Amino acid sequence: MRVLGVDPGLRNMGWGVIEAVGSRITHVANGVCHSSGEDLATRLVSLYTQMTDVVRQYQPDAAAVENTFVNKDGVGTLKLGQARAIALLVPAQAGITVAEYAPNKVKKTIVGVGHADKGQIDHMVRLQLPGVNIAGADAADALAIALCHACSDRTLAALPSVGEAVALYTDLVVREDLLQLFGFPTLVEKEWHRLLMSVQGIGAKASLSILGALGADGVSRAIALGDWNAIKAAKGVGPKTAQRVVIELKDKAPTVMAMAGQSATPATVTDDVIEADTPAAPQPAPTPQPVAIQTNAQADALSALQNLGYSPSEAAAAVAQVMADAPETDTSGVIRAALKLMAPKG
């Protein structure tokens, strides 16, 4: 997915384009459109022409624009709103879906605090896009807006409808020269990411590639069954690395699979983690999801089989095979099928 971020301004309109492929995000281009002309109408036409050229040249799949910040200067706010209309109009005319983000939301996503200054934003953008040459503060803000919008295809497919709230489990990786914030829809996916990162040769990119290709349940099944070919299917993961993942994590699979039954519900949205301009409308109670039933059956079956004396790895492999063949099976059905698989042959 190619994302265009726009930081609207009447004098200087920053823009930045990034490419999100699986778990990898790369810089494509960035710049600043400078308006020209004596009167307001001419300056707006200038911005419109330049932004149209940007969209035509880089062909983004999605666009994100920062919301207008209302201040005491009513005239200035009105002019900024007119420039922002250009930022919304140009991609919309090209048939591109346009998202809008509040300034504090962008800052909190990129920097971690909602009142970060431009220097902090510039620094974090450079950390997330190594080697990028930024055309100025407005372009840095635009790249931050684009980064705020970018996510993988699997994550996009799991998100609720436009306008609904969403929450993620996050994991912040801190190094001397890098800060990386990762988000996961379930606690199980976050735990697999942590375990995958512990394997030699697996970094954040490879871990997210594996989770993006297989999902948390797919990773659990592949490792429990010793199916390194499934791990190898992830982009950037070779056969030797895939085999190492299976060997080093096979004993960890039962614990994570059991965890799935206790954390099948996605992260919960609460008022203290959402910055909203207006009070949020009451949300209806969540409808029970099939995935919760499946993961509870999986966890209960693992516990029952281990209580019968089977080793965690043996029980996990049998349960993973049953769930792969018949994912809708209830707890008793999983236990019976797993016992048949583990029964002595002959």
C-alpha positions in Angstrom: 0.0 0.0 0.0 1.4 3.4 -1.0 0.3 6.2 1.3 0.4 10.0 0.8 0.5 12.1 3.9 -0.3 15.8 3.7 0.3 18.6 6.2 -2.0 21.4 4.9 -0.9 25.0 4.9 -1.7 28.0 2.8 1.9 29.1 2.4 3.7 25.8 2.6 1.9 22.4 2.1 4.1 19.5 3.1 3.6 16.1 1.5 5.3 12.7 2.0 4.8 9.3 0.3 5.7 6.0 1.9 5.3 2.4 0.7 4.0 -0.3 3.1 4.6 -3.9 1.9 3.8 -6.5 4.5 5.7 -5.4 7.6 8.1 -3.2 5.7 7.7 0.5 5.3 10.0 2.5 3.0 10.3 6.1 2.0 9.3 7.0 -1.6 9.4 10.8 -1.8 8.6 14.0 0.2 8.5 17.7 -0.5 6.8 21.0 0.1 4.4 22.8 -2.2 5.0 26.6 -2.0 2.0 28.7 -3.0 2.5 31.6 -5.3 0.4 34.6 -6.3 -0.9 37.8 -4.8 -4.5 36.9 -4.0 -6.0 33.9 -2.2 -7.6 32.4 -5.2 -4.3 32.3 -7.2 -2.4 30.8 -4.3 -5.1 28.0 -3.9 -4.8 27.3 -7.6 -1.0 27.0 -7.2 -1.3 24.5 -4.4 -4.0 22.5 -6.3 -1.7 22.3 -9.4 1.3 21.2 -7.4 -0.6 18.6 -5.4 -2.2 17.2 -8.5 1.3 16.7 -10.0 2.3 14.8 -6.8 -0.7 12.5 -7.0 -0.2 11.9 -10.7 3.5 11.2 -10.3 3.5 8.9 -7.3 0.0 7.2 -7.7 -0.8 6.6 -3.9 -3.4 4.0 -2.9 -4.5 6.0 0.2 -4.1 9.5 1.6 -4.1 11.0 5.1 -4.5 14.6 5.9 -4.1 16.4 9.3 -7.1 18.0 10.8 -7.3 21.8 11.2 -6.2 23.1 14.5 -8.6 25.9 15.6 -6.9 28.8 17.3 -7.7 32.3 18.4 -7.0 33.8 15.0 -10.2 33.2 13.2 -9.0 34.6 9.8 -5.9 32.4 9.9 -7.9 29.3 10.8 -10.3 30.0 7.9 -7.5 30.4 5.4 -5.9 27.1 6.7 -9.2 25.4 6.2 -9.3 26.6 2.6 -5.8 25.2 2.0 -6.9 22.0 3.7 -9.8 21.7 1.3 -7.2 21.4 -1.5 -5.4 18.7 0.4 -8.6 16.7 0.6 -9.9 17.5 -2.9 -6.9 16.5 -4.9 -6.7 12.8 -3.8 -10.4 12.5 -3.6 -10.7 13.6 -7.3 -8.3 10.8 -8.2 -10.5 8.2 -6.5 -8.2 7.8 -3.4 -9.7 7.2 0.0 -8.7 10.1 2.4 -8.3 9.6 6.1 -8.0 12.5 8.6 -6.0 12.6 11.8 -5.9 15.1 14.7 -2.5 16.7 15.3 -2.2 15.2 18.8 -3.1 11.7 17.5 -0.2 11.9 14.9 2.3 13.1 17.6 1.2 10.4 20.1 1.5 7.7 17.4 4.9 8.7 16.1 6.6 10.2 19.2 4.6 8.7 22.0 3.3 12.0 23.5 0.5 14.1 22.2 2.4 17.5 22.6 5.7 16.7 20.9 7.4 19.5 19.0 8.5 19.5 15.4 12.1 18.5 16.3 10.9 15.4 18.0 8.7 14.5 15.1 11.6 15.0 12.6 13.8 12.8 14.8 11.3 9.9 15.0 10.5 10.0 11.3 14.2 9.7 10.5 14.5 6.7 12.9 11.6 5.0 11.2 12.7 5.8 7.7 16.5 5.5 7.8 18.5 7.5 5.4 15.6 9.7 4.4 16.4 13.3 3.2 13.5 15.5 4.5 12.7 18.6 2.6 11.7 20.5 5.7 9.5 20.6 8.9 6.3 20.5 6.8 7.5 17.5 4.9 8.5 15.7 8.1 5.0 16.3 9.5 3.5 14.9 6.3 5.6 11.8 6.5 4.5 11.4 10.1 0.9 11.6 9.0 1.5 8.9 6.3 3.3 6.6 8.9 0.3 7.1 11.2 -1.9 5.7 8.5 0.2 2.8 7.2 -0.3 -0.8 8.3 -0.2 -4.3 6.8 -3.0 -5.9 4.7 -3.7 -8.5 7.4 -4.2 -5.7 10.1 -6.4 -3.7 7.7 -8.6 -6.7 7.1 -9.0 -7.2 10.9 -10.0 -3.6 11.6 -13.6 -2.6 12.3 -15.6 -0.3 10.0 -14.5 3.3 9.3 -15.4 5.5 12.2 -15.4 2.8 14.8 -12.8 2.7 17.7 -10.0 0.2 17.7 -7.3 -0.7 20.3 -4.1 -2.6 20.0 -1.6 -4.3 22.3 1.7 -2.5 21.9 5.3 -3.4 22.3 8.0 -0.7 22.4 11.5 -1.8 21.4 14.2 0.6 22.7 17.8 0.5 21.4 20.6 3.0 21.4 19.8 4.3 17.9 16.2 3.2 17.4 12.8 3.3 19.0 10.2 1.0 17.4 6.5 0.8 18.4 4.6 -2.4 17.3 0.9 -2.9 17.6 -1.0 -6.2 17.7 -4.7 -6.9 17.7 -4.4 -9.8 20.2 -2.2 -10.6 23.1 -1.3 -14.0 21.5 0.1 -12.3 18.4 2.1 -9.9 20.6 3.5 -12.9 22.5 4.5 -14.7 19.3 6.2 -11.6 18.1 8.3 -11.5 21.4 9.2 -15.2 21.1 10.1 -15.0 17.4 12.4 -12.0 18.1 14.2 -14.2 20.6 15.3 -16.6 17.8 18.8 -15.9 16.3 18.4 -14.4 12.8 14.8 -13.2 13.4 14.4 -9.5 13.7 11.3 -7.3 13.8 11.0 -7.4 10.0 11.1 -11.2 9.8 8.8 -11.7 12.8 6.1 -9.4 11.4 6.5 -11.1 8.0 5.8 -14.5 9.6 2.8 -13.2 11.6 1.6 -11.3 8.5 1.7 -14.5 6.3 0.3 -17.0 8.8 -1.4 -15.1 11.6 -1.1 -16.0 15.3 -3.1 -19.2 15.0 -1.1 -20.3 11.9 2.2 -19.7 13.7 1.0 -21.8 16.6 0.0 -24.7 14.3 3.1 -24.6 12.2 5.5 -24.6 15.2 3.5 -27.2 17.2 3.5 -29.5 14.1 7.1 -28.8 13.3 6.0 -27.5 9.9 9.0 -25.3 9.0 7.8 -25.1 5.4 4.9 -23.0 6.5 7.3 -20.7 8.3 9.5 -20.6 5.2 6.5 -19.3 3.2 6.9 -15.9 4.9 8.8 -13.3 2.8 12.5 -13.0 3.7 12.6 -16.3 5.8 14.9 -19.0 4.4 14.8 -22.7 5.2 17.5 -22.8 7.8 16.0 -19.9 9.7 12.5 -21.5 9.5 13.9 -24.8 10.9 15.6 -22.9 13.7 12.3 -21.1 14.6 10.5 -24.5 14.8 13.3 -26.2 16.9 13.8 -23.3 19.4 10.1 -22.5 19.9 8.4 -25.9 19.7 8.4 -26.2 23.5 6.9 -22.7 23.8 3.9 -23.4 21.5 1.7 -25.2 24.2 2.0 -22.2 26.5 1.0 -19.7 23.8 -1.8 -21.9 22.5 -3.2 -22.2 26.1 -2.9 -18.4 26.4 -5.2 -18.0 23.4 -8.1 -19.3 25.4 -7.6 -16.7 28.1 -7.0 -13.7 25.7 -9.2 -14.4 22.6 -10.9 -11.1 23.0 -9.1 -8.3 21.2 -7.7 -5.3 23.0 -10.5 -3.2 24.7 -11.0 0.4 23.8 -11.1 2.6 26.9 -11.5 6.4 27.3 -8.1 6.8 28.8 -6.3 5.7 25.6 -8.4 7.5 23.1 -8.1 11.2 22.4 -11.4 12.4 21.1 -12.6 15.9 20.3 -16.1 15.0 21.3 -17.4 12.4 23.9 -17.6 9.0 22.4 -21.1 7.5 21.8 -21.9 4.5 24.0 -20.8 1.3 22.2 -23.0 -1.8 22.1 -21.9 -4.9 23.8 -19.5 -6.9 21.6 -21.0 -9.9 19.9 -19.3 -13.2 20.8 -16.9 -14.2 18.0 -16.3 -17.7 16.7 -12.5 -17.3 17.2 -13.0 -17.0 21.0 -14.9 -20.3 21.0 -12.2 -22.0 18.9 -9.3 -20.7 21.1 -11.2 -21.7 24.3 -11.7 -25.2 23.0 -8.0 -25.4 22.0 -6.8 -24.2 25.5 -9.2 -26.5 27.4 -8.2 -29.5 25.3 -4.5 -28.8 25.9 -5.1 -28.6 29.6 -7.1 -31.9 29.6 -4.6 -33.8 27.6 -1.7 -32.7 29.8 -3.7 -33.7 32.9 -4.0 -37.2 31.3 -0.2 -37.4 31.3 0.7 -36.3 27.7 3.7 -34.0 27.3 2.9 -30.4 26.4 4.6 -30.6 23.0 2.8 -33.9 22.2 -0.5 -32.5 23.2 0.0 -29.3 21.3 0.9 -31.1 18.1 -2.2 -33.2 18.3 -4.5 -30.3 19.1 -2.9 -28.2 16.3 -3.6 -31.0 13.8 -7.2 -31.4 14.9 -7.8 -27.6 14.8 -6.3 -27.4 11.3 -8.5 -30.2 10.0 -11.7 -29.1 11.8 -11.5 -25.6 13.2 -15.1 -25.5 14.4 -14.7 -28.6 16.7 -15.8 -28.1 20.3 -13.7 -29.0 23.3 -14.8 -32.6 23.7 -14.5 -33.2 20.0 -10.9 -31.8 20.0 -10.0 -34.1 23.0 -11.4 -37.2 21.3 -9.8 -36.5 18.0 -6.4 -35.7 19.6 -6.6 -38.9 21.7 -7.1 -40.9 18.5 -4.1 -39.2 16.9 -1.9 -40.1 19.8 -3.2 -43.6 20.4 -0.6 -46.4 19.8 -0.8 -47.6 16.2 -1.2 -51.3 15.5 
